[in-house]
Amino acid sequence: MAQGSTKVRKRSSGVVVPNQPRWFQRLGAFIISCTMRVYVFSLRIRWDDSGNPRDQINGPTIYCLWHNRLILCVAAYRQHARTRPMGKGMAGLVSASKDGAFLAAILERFKIQPVRGSSSRRGSRALLELTSWAEEGYDLAITPDGPRGPKYIVQPGAMSLAQLTGLPIVPFGFQAQRKIQLKSWDAFQIPLPFSRCVLRMGAPIRVAREATDEQREELRLQLEKTLKTISPD
């Protein structure tokens, strides 16, 4: 769930230090979290369980969604958790930048543990931290085309995370009847209030510990194709 391209701080040793939320960002996160609860309540949400992919989920999982579908991820996870065995909580990947600090503050309001890093900043450390949360029984959430794109292209990090943790990857997406799209790199989507929203999940994808580079690439393309199918524009 990485976002933003603002430069991050570095120690003299060269170690990337994630930007921490400032007081005004925490205040903004509080206001947004309250607004989000009312906003989501106005949406007409339903699950499309064609093929019953959710019945194949049993325990901690890596949930993957496109960066521009972030707005409904918390609501979808909570609804999903009511009827399925889940992890002890959720940890999500967030950029180490100043913009990412704001998103991290918002996620904390929803009791999601932010792990700071991306493919370009603090990536290896973030991967280890996500693995630690998985070992404690947490679900994980990532946007495989974040933090800066290209849009709708799955980066290799999703395969590495699944291979290290042994957890299945579950694609998640939604389609909104009425929405606005921001003029950002990912064309971020915001369903309009009272709009119909269809939530979908794809069948779990597993990456074996001994998977070769060729097998990982096949699975990466499979994940990319599934995400595009369940999240049509």
C-alpha positions in Angstrom: 0.0 0.0 0.0 2.8 2.4 -0.9 2.1 5.9 -1.9 4.0 9.2 -2.7 7.3 10.2 -4.2 8.5 12.8 -1.7 12.2 12.3 -0.7 12.8 10.5 2.6 15.4 11.3 5.2 18.7 9.4 5.3 21.0 9.0 8.2 24.7 9.7 7.6 25.2 5.9 7.3 22.9 5.9 4.3 20.1 4.1 6.1 16.7 5.3 5.0 14.6 6.6 7.9 10.9 6.6 7.3 9.2 10.0 7.8 7.0 10.0 10.8 3.5 11.6 10.8 3.4 15.2 11.9 0.8 16.5 14.3 -1.3 18.0 11.5 -1.1 14.7 9.6 -2.4 12.8 12.6 -5.2 15.4 12.9 -6.0 15.0 9.2 -6.0 11.2 9.6 -8.5 11.4 12.5 -10.8 13.6 10.4 -10.5 11.4 7.3 -11.1 8.2 9.3 -14.3 9.6 10.7 -15.4 10.7 7.3 -14.5 7.4 5.7 -16.8 5.5 8.1 -19.8 7.6 7.1 -18.8 7.5 3.5 -18.5 3.8 3.3 -21.8 3.3 5.0 -23.5 5.2 2.2 -22.2 2.9 -0.5 -24.2 -0.1 -1.8 -21.6 -2.8 -1.4 -22.0 -6.4 -2.4 -19.6 -9.3 -2.9 -19.4 -11.2 -6.2 -18.4 -14.7 -5.1 -18.3 -16.3 -8.6 -16.2 -19.4 -8.3 -16.3 -19.1 -4.5 -12.6 -17.9 -4.2 -13.3 -16.7 -0.6 -14.1 -20.2 0.5 -10.5 -21.1 -0.4 -9.0 -18.7 2.2 -8.2 -20.1 5.6 -5.9 -18.2 7.8 -3.2 -15.5 7.2 -3.0 -14.2 3.6 -1.3 -11.6 1.4 -4.0 -9.4 -0.1 -3.0 -7.6 -3.3 -4.9 -4.7 -4.9 -4.1 -2.0 -7.4 -3.0 1.3 -5.9 -6.0 3.1 -7.2 -8.4 0.8 -5.4 -7.1 1.6 -1.9 -10.1 3.5 -0.8 -12.3 0.5 -0.1 -9.6 -1.9 1.2 -10.4 -1.5 4.9 -14.1 -1.8 4.5 -13.7 -4.9 2.3 -11.3 -6.5 4.8 -13.7 -6.0 7.7 -16.6 -7.5 5.8 -14.5 -10.4 4.6 -13.3 -11.0 8.2 -16.8 -11.5 9.5 -17.3 -14.8 7.7 -13.8 -16.2 7.1 -10.9 -17.4 9.3 -8.4 -14.5 9.3 -5.0 -13.6 10.7 -4.6 -11.8 14.1 -4.7 -8.4 12.3 -3.3 -6.8 9.2 0.0 -5.2 8.3 0.2 -3.0 5.2 3.1 -1.7 3.1 3.3 2.1 3.0 5.9 4.4 1.4 8.7 5.7 3.7 8.0 9.2 2.3 6.2 12.2 3.9 3.1 11.4 1.9 3.4 7.8 3.1 3.5 9.1 6.7 0.1 10.6 6.2 -1.3 7.3 4.8 0.4 5.4 7.7 -1.4 7.7 10.2 -4.7 6.9 8.5 -4.1 3.1 8.6 -3.3 3.3 12.2 -6.7 4.8 12.9 -8.1 1.6 11.4 -5.8 -0.6 13.5 -3.6 -1.6 10.5 0.1 -1.9 11.2 2.0 0.3 8.6 5.3 -1.2 7.4 7.3 1.6 5.8 9.1 1.0 2.5 8.7 0.5 -1.2 10.5 -1.1 -4.2 12.7 2.0 -4.5 13.2 3.0 -0.8 13.8 0.7 2.2 12.5 -2.3 0.2 14.6 -5.1 1.7 14.0 -3.9 5.3 10.3 -3.6 4.7 10.2 -7.1 3.2 11.8 -8.5 6.4 9.4 -6.5 8.6 6.4 -7.9 6.6 7.8 -11.4 7.0 8.0 -10.9 10.8 4.3 -9.8 10.9 3.4 -12.9 8.9 5.2 -15.1 11.3 3.1 -13.6 14.1 0.0 -14.6 12.3 -1.0 -11.3 10.6 -2.6 -10.8 7.2 -0.5 -8.6 4.8 -1.7 -6.1 2.3 0.3 -4.6 -0.6 -0.3 -2.6 -3.8 1.9 -4.4 -6.3 2.0 -1.5 -8.8 2.8 1.1 -6.1 4.2 3.5 -5.1 4.8 5.2 -8.5 3.7 2.7 -11.1 3.6 1.8 -13.9 -0.1 1.5 -13.3 -1.5 -2.1 -13.5 1.9 -3.7 -13.7 2.7 -6.1 -10.9 6.2 -5.6 -9.5 8.3 -8.7 -8.5 8.2 -7.9 -4.8 4.8 -9.6 -4.4 6.3 -12.9 -5.5 9.3 -12.5 -3.2 7.0 -11.8 -0.2 4.8 -14.9 -1.0 7.9 -17.0 -1.4 9.5 -15.9 1.8 6.4 -16.1 4.0 4.7 -19.2 2.4 1.4 -17.3 2.5 -1.0 -17.4 -0.5 -1.6 -14.2 -2.5 -5.2 -13.3 -2.9 -6.1 -10.7 -5.6 -8.7 -8.1 -4.5 -10.6 -5.5 -6.5 -13.8 -3.7 -7.0 -15.9 -2.0 -9.7 -17.9 1.1 -8.9 -21.0 2.0 -10.8 -20.4 5.7 -10.5 -17.0 7.2 -9.6 -14.5 10.0 -10.1 -10.9 9.4 -11.1 -8.1 11.7 -9.9 -5.5 13.0 -12.3 -2.8 11.1 -10.5 -0.3 8.5 -12.0 -2.7 5.7 -11.0 -6.0 7.4 -11.8 -7.1 6.9 -8.2 -10.7 5.9 -8.0 -13.3 7.3 -5.6 -16.8 5.8 -5.8 -19.5 8.4 -5.5 -21.7 8.3 -2.4 -24.7 5.9 -2.8 -23.0 4.2 -5.7 -23.2 0.4 -6.2 -19.8 -1.2 -5.6 -19.0 -4.8 -6.5 -16.2 -6.4 -4.5 -14.3 -9.4 -5.9 -11.5 -11.7 -5.0 -9.5 -14.0 -7.2 -8.4 -17.6 -6.3 -5.3 -17.8 -4.1 -1.9 -17.9 -5.8 0.9 -19.8 -4.0 4.6 -19.3 -4.7 6.6 -22.4 -3.7 9.8 -21.9 -1.7 11.8 -23.6 -4.5 10.1 -21.7 -7.4 12.4 -20.8 -10.2 12.7 -17.4 -11.8 10.6 -18.7 -14.7 7.9 -20.0 -12.4 7.8 -16.7 -10.4 7.4 -14.8 -13.7 4.5 -17.0 -14.7 2.8 -16.4 -11.4 3.5 -12.7 -11.5 1.7 -12.5 -14.9 -1.2 -14.6 -13.5 -1.6 -12.2 -10.6 -1.5 -9.2 -13.0 -4.1 -10.8 -15.3 -6.4 -11.6 -12.4 -6.2 -8.1 -10.9 -7.1 -6.6 -14.2 -10.0 -9.0 -14.6 -11.6 -8.4 -11.2 -11.0 -4.6 -11.3 -12.3 -3.4 -14.7 -12.2 0.3 -15.2 
